[in-house]
């Protein structure tokens, strides 16, 4: 396994080896002691989630305020543009974003996973016909605690890939707030 940092401290890309032969492939998607050593923390995941979305769906930018979640993500089918925004108030990269394209393991020598620490807003745009994303969470989902940063907040300036018909959003995601409003309202994690 190989870990690669990003411009946002704590946000990590993890390359997991994939072993191929004539039967197909095998990869170990998680092992607690190995990930604790790689990330420098003892991760305790309490919930696994899986979403399937069609092309053009944008899910995000979500986070929980009182019960912040760290997330370990992987794409098991299709391709997405995955984005995290640093909302940690004392971080030197507060309000900055990082995006990366993640795709399902095909005939690659590695699978890329993304570690999104607590304190980040997270979302993704589906680039393929459809995509399935799995993620492990370090805190339970609390619907009343979830907050949504606007996916197109000009002050954050996420450069999403071109989406000809515009992204497909849930009703909840269309109600996302700007970073300025989140700061003013005391809704940061």
N, C-alpha and C positions, 0 to 999 in steps of 0.2 A: 504494500500500500504506500501511496505517496500523498502527501498533503501539500496544498499550495495556498498561500495567503492571497488576499485581495487587498485593494486599497482601503478597505474598511476593516479596522482591527477586530479580530474575532470571527469574521465571516470567512469561511474556508471552503475550498474545493478539495474533495477527497477522491483520489483515483484508486479504484479497487480492481485488482487483477481478475481477469476473466480467463478461464481455462477451456479451450476448445478442443474437440476431437470429432471423429466421424459421427458420433451420436448427437452432438449439439454442443452445449456449453454448460459450465458450472461457475458460480461465483458465491462467495460468502458476503452477504449484504450487511451484516452487523455482527460484531463480537464485542461485548462490553469492555473487557480489559484492553483490547487493542485500541478502541476508539478513545478510551480514557487516556491512554498514553499519548496518542496522536494529538488530541485536542487539549491535553493538560488539565483535564477536569474529570471528575467521576460523574458520568452522565447517568441519570435515572429516568428512563423513559416510562411513561405511565399510560400512553395512548398511541395507537397506530391508526392512521387515517388513509383513505384512498379516494381519489376523485377521478371521474372520467368526464372529459369535456370535448366538445367538437371544435373544429377549426374556428378561430376568431374569438373564442371565449376568453375573456380576461377576468381572472379571479384575483381580487385584491383591491387595495393594499391593506391587509388585515394585521391586527395585533391585539393582544389582551393587555389591559391596563393594570389591574390589581393582581392578576395571575399570569404574568408573562410566560410565554412558551418559547423554549428553544426547539428548533425543528431540524431533523435530518431528512433530507429529501432525495428521492430518486425517481426517474421517469422509467416506467416499465413498459410503456408502449407509446410510440409517437415522439414528438419533439415540441419543446416549449422554450420561450424566452422567460427566464426566471429572474426576478428582481427583489432585492432587499434594500430598505432605506433605514439608515441608522437614526434611531429616535432616542438614544441614550443621551440625556441632557448634558452630562459632563464629558461627553466624548468629543475629541478634536474633529471628528468627522460627522458631527450631528447634522442631520438634514441631507447628507450625501447619499447617493445611491450607487449600487453596482448591479449590473445585469450580466447574465451569461446564458448561453444556449445549452440546454440539457436534452439529451435524447436517449432512447432506450438502447440497451446493449444489443448490438447486432453481431457483427463479425469483428468487433473491436477487441483489442488486447486489454482494455480497461473499461470500467463503467465510472462515470463521474457522478458523484453525489455532492450535495451542497449542505453545509452546516450553517444554519441561521441561528445565532444566539438570541436569547431573550433580550428584548429591548429594540428589536428591529420590526418594521412593518414588512410584510412579505406578500408577493403576488406573482402571477405568471400569465402569459399570453400563449395560447395554443397555436403553433405554427403548422402542424401537420393536419391531416384530415380529421383526426381525433387524437387524444392523448390520455394516458392514465398515469397519475402521479401518486406515489405512496410517500407518506412521511410519518416519522416517529416524533412524538411530542414529549417535552419534559414536564408539562402541566396539563391538567384536564381542560377540556373545552368548557368555557362558561359563557353561554350566549349573551347574557346581560353585561358581560365585561368586555365584549369584543368592540373594537373601534376600527374605523375605516378611514385611512388617509386617501384623499382623492388621487386616483391613478394618473391624472393629467395636471396635477398641481404645477403651475408654471414656476414657482419658487424652488421646487425640487428638481424639475426639468428632466424627468426620465425620458430617454430617447427610445421609445418602443419601436419595434419593427413595423413596417408599413402594413396596414390592415385596410384593404380597399373599401370595404363596406363599413368600416369603423368597428371597434370592438363590441362584442356582445357582453353586456353587463347584467348582473342580477339587480333587482330593485334596491337591495341593501347597498350594493357597490355604487350605484348612481348617487347615493346620499353621502358619499365620502366627503370629509372635510379637508380643507387646506391645512398645511402645517402651521400657518399663522393662527388660524382659528383653534387648532388643537392646543397650541401653546397658550393662547389667551384663555381658553376654557379649562385649563388644567387637566387635559385628557391624555397627556403623554404617559408612557409607561414609567 
